[in-house]
Amino acid sequence: MLNHIEKGECVRTPKVLSIQSHVVHGYVGNKAATFPLQYKGWDVDVLNTVQLSNHPGYGKFTGHKAKASDVYDILKKGLLGDLNMTYDAILTGYIPCTDTLKLLSQTLGDACKKDHRLKWIVDPVLGDNGKLYVSDKNVPVYKCILRENRLFMVTPNQFEMETLTGMGITSLESLRQGFIKFHNLYPLVERVVITSMEITISDDNTDYLVCACCDFVAKPDAVHYFKVPKLNAHFSGSGDLFTALLLDCLLHPTAKQPLDLSHTVSAVLSLVDDILLRTMDLTLSKGDFLTNKPSVINDLKLVNCLDLLAQPPGSHTTTRFRPTSIELFR
Amino acid sequence: MPRLLATQSHVVHGYVGNKAATFPLQCLGWDVDCCNSVQFSNHTGYGMDKVFGNVTEKNDLDQLLCGVLGNFPHEYDALLSGYLPNKSSVQCMGQHYRRYRNANPQSIWLMDPVMGDEGQLYVNEDVIPEYKKLALSPSCLVDIITPNQFELEILNGENIGNSEQMKSALLKLHATIPVIVVTSCDFKMFNDPEHVYIVTSMRGEKPILLRVPLIKSYFTGVGDLFSALLLDRIYKLFSSNDSSVRLEDQVNDVLNVIQKVLKKTLSYAPKLKTAKMGSASDMKDMELRIIESRDLYEGDGSTSRKNFIYRKL
């Protein structure tokens, strides 16, 4: 078990700084990441870039952005200054304000250069389904972050991967080329996990999403991809949950070494799938399951999944989503 | 799962306010919707010159609560309010919570009237009349209030020096509020430096005195953890048909959990007992071990132990 006192000594509690959005109601951004990480034993420092009543998927919401200078002061003068925090990992997600993004990336980049053990995971939140939902000024800032920093992992979705590489991804071949181009543009990025893509793999059927990953450090010559059956529902926050759980599986002090990225992705996909299935069960009525139209599910049922979150990493059946490997360079 | 709206402070690092309340309640199965009245790097015990961040401005807080309670007008089983930095934030919370509680009579509202401790105010004086209005007005909608003795005296308008005065202050406050838990009494009340004394009082019943061994150290956020756990236990008390479980049993259960969390916290940092306010590294070591205490929040069950119940007040 995590954090339990063994032989009279305390197991070290890992620390992560998570910089994302806050919603009062529901589970996206920091609300989706914090509880699962805490439940898995992480001391999470939670820095909120915005505070909204709920996520925009509801149609209407209220809220406000944190001022760039406040966020900067908290990080630079507070956490990294007076508090002299040493984190095992830093996770950055939704940072809509360009000024905030610039200030944070400068500071975090410096911190990573000073301390090589510090692992920065960047979810380059730009948009989804072909549309930007932050200012287009954020795109060059992210390109610069990816180019100039040794990042432990980057977790774009399909649209973000396309935006960052400047090329469309529609097939396994373009996926392969996308990874090559990404690595050429951002050679310091150590790992990439593309969280979900709609691409055609073969003619059999199209009822799946594709997740793909590459560990440029341990296995620089192979991309692994997974076919994940589509659920008949749209979820908010599932990507944020996925990235947080990946962080846990890869960086928790009890994680198996050496890391195997594709096995970890496989385990996390299973866990997220279980959480989504339970969320559907608890949210939808029988009638919803009978219609073909995908349901919109606003809120993950995270506090109903304590039993799933309690399982140690890797205990999830890793065969449910088996990776297929493709050679990066032919 | 029950759902709760909590309006209090947020610290990026450490465990006070919403950071102390949220995780334990989530572990107990609550969906916790947090409305943050401030976002600070850390709590103020680190020294005021070491606190960065901002107070949520009046208009922002109002808009936020408008959005939350407009979009989810009936979703909350419970409302929790704790530290609010100034008059306008107390007013704002009060207006929105009153409106919600009024429209949803089955919900419960726990108000921790955070104003100060041991004779010292740590909010602006203009907050006092706002809490008085919320707690004492004939149309008061607060169900549970958790003042310490100093805060009770402020609401009461008179000092409390002995049990009789305490009883009459409770009686006065019961005119508007059904459940009162005095989270700590002044040392001079019972002349016992080895224990912390707590009073639970249900309207129409005799107040009960509980005492717990004092753990000597300065912890921050204990009150916030207490009010969160108390809300959980009282919600369960009110929803259960088991009339043998009483308020003092539930408070006893919460106190056991808190003792264990404090012991867990101490076990991680032995030098805690000599920690100094204002020293960032000492303060860091003294943060409650909320995460490491994950499996403690459930408690032992309210009826199994009554170890801290002392006597009638």
Interface residues (C-beta under 8 A of the other chain):
Chain A: N3 I5 C10 T13 L17 H22 V24 H25 G26 F35 Q38 Y39 G41 W42 D43 V44 D45 V46 L47 N48 Q51 L52 S53 N54 Y58 K60 F61 T62 G63 H64 A66 K67 D70 D73 I74 K77 G78 L79 D82 L83 N84 M85 K301 L302 V303 N304 L306
Chain B: M1 L5 H10 V12 H13 K19 T22 F23 Q26 C27 G29 W30 D31 D33 C34 C35 N36 Q39 F40 S41 N42 Y46 K50 V51 F52 G53 N54 T56 E57 D60 Q63 L64 C66 G67 V68 G70 N71 F72 E75 S267 Y268 A280 S281 K284 R289 I291 E292 R294
